[in-house]
Amino acid sequence: MFKNNVGGIDRTLRIVVGLALIIAFFMTPPGPYRWLFWVGLIPLGTGLLGTCPLYSMLGVNTCKK
């Protein structure tokens, strides 16, 4: 489907940051931090899929061939 352009360390960091934001969403009281969940889905999704649309547009590739 999409070409992999997210490498190992980058991928791991995206997954960790995404999970941290989602966990922070569930640990904070309801209110102004509702955006943490939605923002956390982006790095988690790109980390799990191994592809980043923004990297594709900018021509960046951290994945080793």
mmCIF file as gemmi writes it, N, C-alpha and C atoms, coordinates in Angstrom:
data_model
loop_
_atom_site.group_PDB
_atom_site.id
_atom_site.type_symbol
_atom_site.label_atom_id
_atom_site.label_alt_id
_atom_site.label_comp_id
_atom_site.label_asym_id
_atom_site.label_entity_id
_atom_site.label_seq_id
_atom_site.pdbx_PDB_ins_code
_atom_site.Cartn_x
_atom_site.Cartn_y
_atom_site.Cartn_z
_atom_site.occupancy
_atom_site.B_iso_or_equiv
_atom_site.pdbx_formal_charge
_atom_site.auth_seq_id
_atom_site.auth_asym_id
_atom_site.pdbx_PDB_model_num
ATOM 1 N N . MET Axp A 1 ? 0.83 -1.18 0 1 0 ? 1 A 1
ATOM 2 C CA . MET Axp A 1 ? 0 0 0 1 0 ? 1 A 1
ATOM 3 C C . MET Axp A 1 ? 0.879 1.248 0 1 0 ? 1 A 1
ATOM 4 N N . PHE Axp A 2 ? 1.527 1.553 1.12 1 0 ? 2 A 1
ATOM 5 C CA . PHE Axp A 2 ? 2.451 2.665 1.205 1 0 ? 2 A 1
ATOM 6 C C . PHE Axp A 2 ? 3.86 2.131 1.356 1 0 ? 2 A 1
ATOM 7 N N . LYS Axp A 3 ? 4.819 2.892 0.879 1 0 ? 3 A 1
ATOM 8 C CA . LYS Axp A 3 ? 6.22 2.514 1.007 1 0 ? 3 A 1
ATOM 9 C C . LYS Axp A 3 ? 6.697 2.814 2.435 1 0 ? 3 A 1
ATOM 10 N N . ASN Axp A 4 ? 7.403 1.863 3.042 1 0 ? 4 A 1
ATOM 11 C CA . ASN Axp A 4 ? 7.936 2.079 4.385 1 0 ? 4 A 1
ATOM 12 C C . ASN Axp A 4 ? 9.011 3.157 4.337 1 0 ? 4 A 1
ATOM 13 N N . ASN Axp A 5 ? 8.859 4.159 5.192 1 0 ? 5 A 1
ATOM 14 C CA . ASN Axp A 5 ? 9.848 5.226 5.261 1 0 ? 5 A 1
ATOM 15 C C . ASN Axp A 5 ? 10.186 5.602 6.704 1 0 ? 5 A 1
ATOM 16 N N . VAL Axp A 6 ? 9.776 4.768 7.656 1 0 ? 6 A 1
ATOM 17 C CA . VAL Axp A 6 ? 10.067 4.998 9.067 1 0 ? 6 A 1
ATOM 18 C C . VAL Axp A 6 ? 10.942 3.852 9.558 1 0 ? 6 A 1
ATOM 19 N N . GLY Axp A 7 ? 12.169 4.179 9.998 1 0 ? 7 A 1
ATOM 20 C CA . GLY Axp A 7 ? 13.134 3.172 10.429 1 0 ? 7 A 1
ATOM 21 C C . GLY Axp A 7 ? 12.944 2.731 11.869 1 0 ? 7 A 1
ATOM 22 N N . GLY Axp A 8 ? 13.844 1.869 12.335 1 0 ? 8 A 1
ATOM 23 C CA . GLY Axp A 8 ? 13.744 1.205 13.633 1 0 ? 8 A 1
ATOM 24 C C . GLY Axp A 8 ? 13.629 2.107 14.842 1 0 ? 8 A 1
ATOM 25 N N . ILE Axp A 9 ? 14.603 2.984 15.06 1 0 ? 9 A 1
ATOM 26 C CA . ILE Axp A 9 ? 14.581 3.854 16.24 1 0 ? 9 A 1
ATOM 27 C C . ILE Axp A 9 ? 13.432 4.845 16.13 1 0 ? 9 A 1
ATOM 28 N N . ASP Axp A 10 ? 13.254 5.414 14.956 1 0 ? 10 A 1
ATOM 29 C CA . ASP Axp A 10 ? 12.159 6.353 14.718 1 0 ? 10 A 1
ATOM 30 C C . ASP Axp A 10 ? 10.811 5.68 14.983 1 0 ? 10 A 1
ATOM 31 N N . ARG Axp A 11 ? 10.682 4.47 14.517 1 0 ? 11 A 1
ATOM 32 C CA . ARG Axp A 11 ? 9.437 3.713 14.693 1 0 ? 11 A 1
ATOM 33 C C . ARG Axp A 11 ? 9.165 3.435 16.172 1 0 ? 11 A 1
ATOM 34 N N . THR Axp A 12 ? 10.195 3.014 16.895 1 0 ? 12 A 1
ATOM 35 C CA . THR Axp A 12 ? 10.06 2.73 18.324 1 0 ? 12 A 1
ATOM 36 C C . THR Axp A 12 ? 9.673 3.989 19.095 1 0 ? 12 A 1
ATOM 37 N N . LEU Axp A 13 ? 10.323 5.104 18.793 1 0 ? 13 A 1
ATOM 38 C CA . LEU Axp A 13 ? 10.01 6.36 19.474 1 0 ? 13 A 1
ATOM 39 C C . LEU Axp A 13 ? 8.579 6.815 19.192 1 0 ? 13 A 1
ATOM 40 N N . ARG Axp A 14 ? 8.131 6.632 17.961 1 0 ? 14 A 1
ATOM 41 C CA . ARG Axp A 14 ? 6.752 7.006 17.615 1 0 ? 14 A 1
ATOM 42 C C . ARG Axp A 14 ? 5.75 6.171 18.413 1 0 ? 14 A 1
ATOM 43 N N . ILE Axp A 15 ? 6.004 4.886 18.533 1 0 ? 15 A 1
ATOM 44 C CA . ILE Axp A 15 ? 5.09 4.013 19.276 1 0 ? 15 A 1
ATOM 45 C C . ILE Axp A 15 ? 5.076 4.385 20.753 1 0 ? 15 A 1
ATOM 46 N N . VAL Axp A 16 ? 6.25 4.626 21.324 1 0 ? 16 A 1
ATOM 47 C CA . VAL Axp A 16 ? 6.337 4.986 22.746 1 0 ? 16 A 1
ATOM 48 C C . VAL Axp A 16 ? 5.649 6.321 23.01 1 0 ? 16 A 1
ATOM 49 N N . VAL Axp A 17 ? 5.906 7.323 22.18 1 0 ? 17 A 1
ATOM 50 C CA . VAL Axp A 17 ? 5.287 8.638 22.367 1 0 ? 17 A 1
ATOM 51 C C . VAL Axp A 17 ? 3.773 8.545 22.178 1 0 ? 17 A 1
ATOM 52 N N . GLY Axp A 18 ? 3.34 7.813 21.17 1 0 ? 18 A 1
ATOM 53 C CA . GLY Axp A 18 ? 1.904 7.648 20.947 1 0 ? 18 A 1
ATOM 54 C C . GLY Axp A 18 ? 1.216 6.99 22.122 1 0 ? 18 A 1
ATOM 55 N N . LEU Axp A 19 ? 1.807 5.913 22.62 1 0 ? 19 A 1
ATOM 56 C CA . LEU Axp A 19 ? 1.224 5.23 23.787 1 0 ? 19 A 1
ATOM 57 C C . LEU Axp A 19 ? 1.245 6.123 25.022 1 0 ? 19 A 1
ATOM 58 N N . ALA Axp A 20 ? 2.324 6.889 25.207 1 0 ? 20 A 1
ATOM 59 C CA . ALA Axp A 20 ? 2.413 7.792 26.361 1 0 ? 20 A 1
ATOM 60 C C . ALA Axp A 20 ? 1.315 8.851 26.314 1 0 ? 20 A 1
ATOM 61 N N . LEU Axp A 21 ? 1.052 9.407 25.147 1 0 ? 21 A 1
ATOM 62 C CA . LEU Axp A 21 ? -0.008 10.411 25.024 1 0 ? 21 A 1
ATOM 63 C C . LEU Axp A 21 ? -1.385 9.804 25.27 1 0 ? 21 A 1
ATOM 64 N N . ILE Axp A 22 ? -1.602 8.607 24.769 1 0 ? 22 A 1
ATOM 65 C CA . ILE Axp A 22 ? -2.898 7.953 24.978 1 0 ? 22 A 1
ATOM 66 C C . ILE Axp A 22 ? -3.088 7.596 26.451 1 0 ? 22 A 1
ATOM 67 N N . ILE Axp A 23 ? -2.042 7.108 27.098 1 0 ? 23 A 1
ATOM 68 C CA . ILE Axp A 23 ? -2.119 6.804 28.533 1 0 ? 23 A 1
ATOM 69 C C . ILE Axp A 23 ? -2.353 8.082 29.334 1 0 ? 23 A 1
ATOM 70 N N . ALA Axp A 24 ? -1.682 9.173 28.956 1 0 ? 24 A 1
ATOM 71 C CA . ALA Axp A 24 ? -1.879 10.454 29.648 1 0 ? 24 A 1
ATOM 72 C C . ALA Axp A 24 ? -3.315 10.922 29.514 1 0 ? 24 A 1
ATOM 73 N N . PHE Axp A 25 ? -3.925 10.668 28.372 1 0 ? 25 A 1
ATOM 74 C CA . PHE Axp A 25 ? -5.339 11.029 28.165 1 0 ? 25 A 1
ATOM 75 C C . PHE Axp A 25 ? -6.223 10.312 29.181 1 0 ? 25 A 1
ATOM 76 N N . PHE Axp A 26 ? -5.977 9.032 29.383 1 0 ? 26 A 1
ATOM 77 C CA . PHE Axp A 26 ? -6.812 8.258 30.297 1 0 ? 26 A 1
ATOM 78 C C . PHE Axp A 26 ? -6.5 8.542 31.768 1 0 ? 26 A 1
ATOM 79 N N . MET Axp A 27 ? -5.321 9.066 32.057 1 0 ? 27 A 1
ATOM 80 C CA . MET Axp A 27 ? -4.941 9.328 33.444 1 0 ? 27 A 1
ATOM 81 C C . MET Axp A 27 ? -5.306 10.74 33.909 1 0 ? 27 A 1
ATOM 82 N N . THR Axp A 28 ? -5.639 11.624 32.986 1 0 ? 28 A 1
ATOM 83 C CA . THR Axp A 28 ? -6.007 12.98 33.376 1 0 ? 28 A 1
ATOM 84 C C . THR Axp A 28 ? -7.525 13.084 33.474 1 0 ? 28 A 1
ATOM 85 N N . PRO Axp A 29 ? -7.995 13.999 34.296 1 0 ? 29 A 1
ATOM 86 C CA . PRO Axp A 29 ? -9.453 14.175 34.401 1 0 ? 29 A 1
ATOM 87 C C . PRO Axp A 29 ? -10.012 14.754 33.104 1 0 ? 29 A 1
ATOM 88 N N . PRO Axp A 30 ? -11.278 14.501 32.834 1 0 ? 30 A 1
ATOM 89 C CA . PRO Axp A 30 ? -11.888 15.056 31.619 1 0 ? 30 A 1
ATOM 90 C C . PRO Axp A 30 ? -11.773 16.579 31.609 1 0 ? 30 A 1
ATOM 91 N N . GLY Axp A 31 ? -11.537 17.107 30.468 1 0 ? 31 A 1
ATOM 92 C CA . GLY Axp A 31 ? -11.421 18.56 30.371 1 0 ? 31 A 1
ATOM 93 C C . GLY Axp A 31 ? -10.564 18.969 29.194 1 0 ? 31 A 1
ATOM 94 N N . PRO Axp A 32 ? -9.62 19.843 29.449 1 0 ? 32 A 1
ATOM 95 C CA . PRO Axp A 32 ? -8.864 20.431 28.34 1 0 ? 32 A 1
ATOM 96 C C . PRO Axp A 32 ? -7.841 19.488 27.69 1 0 ? 32 A 1
ATOM 97 N N . TYR Axp A 33 ? -7.646 18.309 28.217 1 0 ? 33 A 1
ATOM 98 C CA . TYR Axp A 33 ? -6.633 17.402 27.66 1 0 ? 33 A 1
ATOM 99 C C . TYR Axp A 33 ? -7.239 16.331 26.762 1 0 ? 33 A 1
ATOM 100 N N . ARG Axp A 34 ? -8.401 16.575 26.198 1 0 ? 34 A 1
ATOM 101 C CA . ARG Axp A 34 ? -9.045 15.597 25.315 1 0 ? 34 A 1
ATOM 102 C C . ARG Axp A 34 ? -8.248 15.4 24.029 1 0 ? 34 A 1
ATOM 103 N N . TRP Axp A 35 ? -7.436 16.368 23.663 1 0 ? 35 A 1
ATOM 104 C CA . TRP Axp A 35 ? -6.647 16.284 22.429 1 0 ? 35 A 1
ATOM 105 C C . TRP Axp A 35 ? -5.512 15.277 22.533 1 0 ? 35 A 1
ATOM 106 N N . LEU Axp A 36 ? -5.115 14.884 23.727 1 0 ? 36 A 1
ATOM 107 C CA . LEU Axp A 36 ? -3.996 13.943 23.886 1 0 ? 36 A 1
ATOM 108 C C . LEU Axp A 36 ? -4.267 12.623 23.177 1 0 ? 36 A 1
ATOM 109 N N . PHE Axp A 37 ? -5.495 12.145 23.242 1 0 ? 37 A 1
ATOM 110 C CA . PHE Axp A 37 ? -5.839 10.877 22.61 1 0 ? 37 A 1
ATOM 111 C C . PHE Axp A 37 ? -5.666 10.969 21.097 1 0 ? 37 A 1
ATOM 112 N N . TRP Axp A 38 ? -6.215 12.016 20.493 1 0 ? 38 A 1
ATOM 113 C CA . TRP Axp A 38 ? -6.165 12.15 19.033 1 0 ? 38 A 1
ATOM 114 C C . TRP Axp A 38 ? -4.755 12.407 18.537 1 0 ? 38 A 1
ATOM 115 N N . VAL Axp A 39 ? -4.005 13.203 19.275 1 0 ? 39 A 1
ATOM 116 C CA . VAL Axp A 39 ? -2.616 13.463 18.888 1 0 ? 39 A 1
ATOM 117 C C . VAL Axp A 39 ? -1.779 12.203 19.079 1 0 ? 39 A 1
ATOM 118 N N . GLY Axp A 40 ? -2.071 11.401 20.08 1 0 ? 40 A 1
ATOM 119 C CA . GLY Axp A 40 ? -1.339 10.152 20.328 1 0 ? 40 A 1
ATOM 120 C C . GLY Axp A 40 ? -1.576 9.095 19.264 1 0 ? 40 A 1
ATOM 121 N N . LEU Axp A 41 ? -2.751 9.134 18.627 1 0 ? 41 A 1
ATOM 122 C CA . LEU Axp A 41 ? -3.043 8.16 17.575 1 0 ? 41 A 1
ATOM 123 C C . LEU Axp A 41 ? -2.151 8.338 16.348 1 0 ? 41 A 1
ATOM 124 N N . ILE Axp A 42 ? -1.749 9.56 16.069 1 0 ? 42 A 1
ATOM 125 C CA . ILE Axp A 42 ? -0.946 9.823 14.869 1 0 ? 42 A 1
ATOM 126 C C . ILE Axp A 42 ? 0.432 9.154 14.949 1 0 ? 42 A 1
ATOM 127 N N . PRO Axp A 43 ? 1.244 9.423 15.988 1 0 ? 43 A 1
ATOM 128 C CA . PRO Axp A 43 ? 2.542 8.738 16.032 1 0 ? 43 A 1
ATOM 129 C C . PRO Axp A 43 ? 2.407 7.23 16.239 1 0 ? 43 A 1
ATOM 130 N N . LEU Axp A 44 ? 1.397 6.805 16.985 1 0 ? 44 A 1
ATOM 131 C CA . LEU Axp A 44 ? 1.195 5.369 17.18 1 0 ? 44 A 1
ATOM 132 C C . LEU Axp A 44 ? 0.884 4.695 15.849 1 0 ? 44 A 1
ATOM 133 N N . GLY Axp A 45 ? -0.01 5.276 15.088 1 0 ? 45 A 1
ATOM 134 C CA . GLY Axp A 45 ? -0.385 4.707 13.785 1 0 ? 45 A 1
ATOM 135 C C . GLY Axp A 45 ? 0.773 4.685 12.804 1 0 ? 45 A 1
ATOM 136 N N . THR Axp A 46 ? 1.513 5.79 12.711 1 0 ? 46 A 1
ATOM 137 C CA . THR Axp A 46 ? 2.637 5.822 11.774 1 0 ? 46 A 1
ATOM 138 C C . THR Axp A 46 ? 3.749 4.875 12.223 1 0 ? 46 A 1
ATOM 139 N N . GLY Axp A 47 ? 3.914 4.719 13.537 1 0 ? 47 A 1
ATOM 140 C CA . GLY Axp A 47 ? 4.924 3.788 14.038 1 0 ? 47 A 1
ATOM 141 C C . GLY Axp A 47 ? 4.557 2.341 13.763 1 0 ? 47 A 1
ATOM 142 N N . LEU Axp A 48 ? 3.296 2.003 13.963 1 0 ? 48 A 1
ATOM 143 C CA . LEU Axp A 48 ? 2.858 0.631 13.733 1 0 ? 48 A 1
ATOM 144 C C . LEU Axp A 48 ? 2.838 0.278 12.245 1 0 ? 48 A 1
ATOM 145 N N . LEU Axp A 49 ? 2.448 1.227 11.415 1 0 ? 49 A 1
ATOM 146 C CA . LEU Axp A 49 ? 2.393 0.977 9.975 1 0 ? 49 A 1
ATOM 147 C C . LEU Axp A 49 ? 3.756 1.098 9.294 1 0 ? 49 A 1
ATOM 148 N N . GLY Axp A 50 ? 4.668 1.853 9.907 1 0 ? 50 A 1
ATOM 149 C CA . GLY Axp A 50 ? 5.999 2.016 9.33 1 0 ? 50 A 1
ATOM 150 C C . GLY Axp A 50 ? 6.058 3.002 8.184 1 0 ? 50 A 1
ATOM 151 N N . THR Axp A 51 ? 5.027 3.796 8.034 1 0 ? 51 A 1
ATOM 152 C CA . THR Axp A 51 ? 5.003 4.792 6.975 1 0 ? 51 A 1
ATOM 153 C C . THR Axp A 51 ? 4.435 6.096 7.508 1 0 ? 51 A 1
ATOM 154 N N . CYS Axp A 52 ? 4.99 7.211 7.026 1 0 ? 52 A 1
ATOM 155 C CA . CYS Axp A 52 ? 4.558 8.529 7.461 1 0 ? 52 A 1
ATOM 156 C C . CYS Axp A 52 ? 4.26 9.376 6.226 1 0 ? 52 A 1
ATOM 157 N N . PRO Axp A 53 ? 3.02 9.835 6.068 1 0 ? 53 A 1
ATOM 158 C CA . PRO Axp A 53 ? 2.685 10.654 4.905 1 0 ? 53 A 1
ATOM 159 C C . PRO Axp A 53 ? 3.492 11.952 4.83 1 0 ? 53 A 1
ATOM 160 N N . LEU Axp A 54 ? 3.78 12.554 5.97 1 0 ? 54 A 1
ATOM 161 C CA . LEU Axp A 54 ? 4.571 13.78 5.975 1 0 ? 54 A 1
ATOM 162 C C . LEU Axp A 54 ? 5.99 13.51 5.475 1 0 ? 54 A 1
ATOM 163 N N . TYR Axp A 55 ? 6.582 12.396 5.9 1 0 ? 55 A 1
ATOM 164 C CA . TYR Axp A 55 ? 7.902 12.008 5.402 1 0 ? 55 A 1
ATOM 165 C C . TYR Axp A 55 ? 7.863 11.822 3.883 1 0 ? 55 A 1
ATOM 166 N N . SER Axp A 56 ? 6.795 11.234 3.376 1 0 ? 56 A 1
ATOM 167 C CA . SER Axp A 56 ? 6.664 11.028 1.932 1 0 ? 56 A 1
ATOM 168 C C . SER Axp A 56 ? 6.634 12.351 1.19 1 0 ? 56 A 1
ATOM 169 N N . MET Axp A 57 ? 5.895 13.32 1.73 1 0 ? 57 A 1
ATOM 170 C CA . MET Axp A 57 ? 5.808 14.63 1.075 1 0 ? 57 A 1
ATOM 171 C C . MET Axp A 57 ? 7.136 15.369 1.099 1 0 ? 57 A 1
ATOM 172 N N . LEU Axp A 58 ? 7.896 15.194 2.195 1 0 ? 58 A 1
ATOM 173 C CA . LEU Axp A 58 ? 9.17 15.894 2.331 1 0 ? 58 A 1
ATOM 174 C C . LEU Axp A 58 ? 10.341 15.12 1.74 1 0 ? 58 A 1
ATOM 175 N N . GLY Axp A 59 ? 10.126 13.868 1.369 1 0 ? 59 A 1
ATOM 176 C CA . GLY Axp A 59 ? 11.192 13.048 0.799 1 0 ? 59 A 1
ATOM 177 C C . GLY Axp A 59 ? 12.156 12.496 1.828 1 0 ? 59 A 1
ATOM 178 N N . VAL Axp A 60 ? 11.712 12.373 3.081 1 0 ? 60 A 1
ATOM 179 C CA . VAL Axp A 60 ? 12.545 11.861 4.161 1 0 ? 60 A 1
ATOM 180 C C . VAL Axp A 60 ? 12.335 10.346 4.263 1 0 ? 60 A 1
ATOM 181 N N . ASN Axp A 61 ? 13.422 9.615 4.531 1 0 ? 61 A 1
ATOM 182 C CA . ASN Axp A 61 ? 13.332 8.175 4.7 1 0 ? 61 A 1
ATOM 183 C C . ASN Axp A 61 ? 14.336 7.748 5.758 1 0 ? 61 A 1
ATOM 184 N N . THR Axp A 62 ? 13.848 7.271 6.909 1 0 ? 62 A 1
ATOM 185 C CA . THR Axp A 62 ? 14.744 6.798 7.974 1 0 ? 62 A 1
ATOM 186 C C . THR Axp A 62 ? 14.846 5.278 7.997 1 0 ? 62 A 1
ATOM 187 N N . CYS Axp A 63 ? 14.202 4.63 7.046 1 0 ? 63 A 1
ATOM 188 C CA . CYS Axp A 63 ? 14.202 3.174 6.957 1 0 ? 63 A 1
ATOM 189 C C . CYS Axp A 63 ? 15.419 2.733 6.161 1 0 ? 63 A 1
ATOM 190 N N . LYS Axp A 64 ? 16.203 1.837 6.752 1 0 ? 64 A 1
ATOM 191 C CA . LYS Axp A 64 ? 17.365 1.304 6.043 1 0 ? 64 A 1
ATOM 192 C C . LYS Axp A 64 ? 16.925 0.246 5.048 1 0 ? 64 A 1
ATOM 193 N N . LYS Axp A 65 ? 17.514 0.272 3.91 1 0 ? 65 A 1
ATOM 194 C CA . LYS Axp A 65 ? 17.144 -0.664 2.842 1 0 ? 65 A 1
ATOM 195 C C . LYS Axp A 65 ? 17.89 -1.962 3.002 1 0 ? 65 A 1
